């Protein structure tokens, strides 16, 4: 069994040309759309959060707290 992280189905609108590119990428890499979109969302959020100083403060606080 793969990762047992809970998921929820969602519905989004996306440009057809972009979806075609995603599908071709999925076929070449033997992936499904969900895998690609999840990875893309994680990277997007990481990039956005990286610009927020509060994110880093919380991250370091949690790391310090967990190391005690």
Backbone as JSON, one array per atom type, in Angstrom:
{
  "sequence": "XXXXXXXXXXXXXXXXXXXXXXXXXXXXXXXXXXXXXXXXXXXXXXXXXXXXXXXXXXXXXXXXXXXX",
  "N": [[0.83, -1.18, 0.0], [0.49, 2.24, -0.8], [1.42, 5.5, 0.38], [-0.56, 6.46, 3.13], [-1.87, 8.89, 3.49], [-4.57, 11.03, 4.15], [-6.84, 12.03, 1.59], [-8.71, 14.32, -0.5], [-11.17, 14.63, -2.95], [-11.08, 17.12, -5.49], [-12.25, 19.81, -7.57], [-11.16, 21.58, -10.34], [-10.64, 24.29, -12.65], [-8.84, 24.39, -15.64], [-6.59, 25.47, -18.15], [-7.0, 24.03, -21.34], [-4.81, 23.48, -23.01], [-2.7, 23.46, -21.18], [-3.44, 21.31, -19.59], [-3.26, 19.27, -21.47], [-0.48, 19.2, -21.79], [0.26, 18.38, -19.24], [-0.88, 15.83, -19.22], [0.63, 14.55, -21.23], [3.14, 14.63, -20.02], [2.6, 13.04, -17.77], [2.13, 10.56, -19.03], [4.69, 10.02, -20.11], [6.18, 9.75, -17.77], [4.93, 7.82, -16.32], [2.94, 8.53, -14.42], [0.08, 9.79, -12.54], [-2.46, 12.34, -12.92], [-3.11, 13.42, -10.41], [-0.81, 12.95, -8.85], [1.04, 14.62, -10.12], [-0.16, 17.18, -9.86], [-0.28, 17.39, -7.06], [2.44, 17.44, -6.39], [3.19, 19.77, -7.72], [1.65, 21.69, -6.36], [2.74, 21.5, -3.78], [5.33, 22.43, -4.29], [4.76, 25.02, -5.18], [3.56, 26.15, -2.86], [5.7, 25.92, -1.08], [7.55, 27.67, -2.24], [6.14, 30.09, -2.04], [5.76, 30.29, 0.74], [8.37, 30.44, 1.57], [9.07, 33.06, 1.3], [7.96, 34.32, 3.43], [8.67, 35.61, 6.5], [7.51, 34.86, 8.95], [6.86, 32.19, 8.57], [9.39, 30.95, 8.61], [10.22, 31.56, 11.2], [8.35, 30.13, 12.72], [8.95, 27.55, 11.82], [11.61, 27.19, 12.75], [11.16, 27.5, 15.49], [9.56, 25.27, 16.02], [11.38, 23.25, 15.32], [13.35, 23.64, 17.23], [11.91, 23.21, 19.56], [11.17, 20.52, 19.24], [13.64, 19.29, 19.37], [14.37, 19.21, 21.94]],
  "CA": [[0.0, 0.0, 0.0], [1.22, 3.49, -0.86], [1.23, 6.44, 1.47], [-1.95, 6.46, 3.56], [-2.27, 10.25, 3.86], [-5.94, 11.27, 3.67], [-7.0, 12.92, 0.44], [-10.07, 14.76, -0.78], [-11.34, 15.0, -4.35], [-11.36, 18.53, -5.76], [-12.53, 20.14, -8.96], [-10.54, 22.83, -10.75], [-10.66, 24.61, -14.08], [-7.47, 24.57, -16.11], [-6.52, 25.63, -19.6], [-6.91, 22.74, -22.03], [-3.44, 23.29, -23.5], [-1.87, 23.08, -20.04], [-3.82, 19.95, -19.2], [-2.66, 18.37, -22.47], [0.95, 19.06, -21.46], [0.33, 17.56, -18.02], [-1.17, 14.45, -19.61], [1.8, 14.01, -21.94], [4.16, 14.43, -18.99], [2.18, 11.86, -16.99], [2.37, 9.36, -19.84], [6.13, 9.77, -20.2], [6.74, 9.44, -16.45], [4.08, 6.81, -15.69], [2.3, 9.16, -13.27], [-1.28, 10.24, -12.8], [-2.61, 13.78, -12.74], [-3.08, 13.77, -8.98], [0.58, 12.98, -8.4], [1.69, 15.81, -10.68], [-0.73, 18.37, -9.25], [0.13, 17.46, -5.66], [3.84, 17.87, -6.35], [3.22, 21.17, -8.15], [1.1, 22.51, -5.27], [3.73, 21.53, -2.71], [6.42, 23.32, -4.7], [4.23, 26.38, -5.19], [3.41, 26.61, -1.48], [7.04, 26.06, -0.5], [8.13, 28.9, -2.77], [5.41, 31.21, -1.47], [6.03, 30.36, 2.18], [9.78, 30.77, 1.77], [9.18, 34.52, 1.32], [7.28, 34.8, 4.63], [9.52, 35.43, 7.67], [6.76, 34.15, 10.0], [6.99, 30.76, 8.29], [10.71, 30.49, 9.07], [10.23, 31.63, 12.66], [7.58, 28.98, 13.21], [9.7, 26.34, 11.5], [12.73, 27.08, 13.67], [10.62, 27.28, 16.83], [9.15, 23.85, 16.09], [12.59, 22.41, 15.3], [14.01, 23.8, 18.54], [11.04, 22.57, 20.55], [11.22, 19.06, 19.02], [14.97, 18.75, 19.63], [14.59, 19.19, 23.41]],
  "C": [[0.88, 1.24, 0.0], [0.93, 4.31, 0.39], [-0.25, 6.54, 1.84], [-2.39, 7.83, 4.08], [-3.67, 10.49, 3.32], [-5.96, 12.26, 2.51], [-8.46, 13.3, 0.29], [-10.16, 15.12, -2.25], [-11.66, 16.49, -4.48], [-11.64, 18.71, -7.24], [-11.93, 21.49, -9.27], [-10.77, 23.05, -12.24], [-9.23, 24.92, -14.49], [-7.49, 24.69, -17.63], [-6.29, 24.28, -20.26], [-5.48, 22.47, -22.5], [-2.51, 22.87, -22.37], [-2.18, 21.66, -19.59], [-3.27, 18.92, -20.19], [-1.17, 18.14, -22.18], [1.13, 18.19, -20.23], [0.1, 16.09, -18.38], [0.0, 13.8, -20.34], [2.94, 13.73, -20.95], [3.85, 13.18, -18.17], [2.45, 10.57, -17.76], [3.84, 9.01, -19.93], [6.71, 9.28, -18.88], [5.97, 8.36, -15.69], [3.5, 7.33, -14.36], [0.85, 9.43, -13.58], [-1.36, 11.73, -12.5], [-2.51, 14.19, -11.28], [-1.66, 13.87, -8.46], [1.28, 14.26, -8.88], [1.16, 17.08, -10.01], [-0.35, 18.5, -7.78], [1.57, 17.96, -5.53], [3.95, 19.35, -6.72], [2.7, 22.09, -7.04], [2.09, 22.61, -4.1], [4.87, 22.48, -3.04], [5.97, 24.78, -4.71], [4.15, 26.93, -3.77], [4.76, 26.8, -0.8], [7.68, 27.36, -0.97], [7.45, 30.13, -2.17], [5.74, 31.37, 0.01], [7.47, 30.78, 2.46], [9.99, 32.28, 1.85], [8.58, 35.13, 2.59], [8.15, 34.55, 5.86], [8.81, 34.68, 8.81], [6.85, 32.63, 9.81], [8.3, 30.23, 8.86], [10.8, 30.54, 10.58], [9.51, 30.43, 13.26], [8.34, 27.68, 12.98], [10.85, 26.14, 12.49], [12.27, 26.86, 15.11], [10.22, 25.81, 17.01], [10.36, 22.93, 16.12], [13.29, 22.47, 16.65], [13.21, 23.07, 19.61], [11.14, 21.03, 20.45], [12.59, 18.46, 19.35], [15.27, 18.67, 21.13], [14.1, 17.92, 24.02]]
}
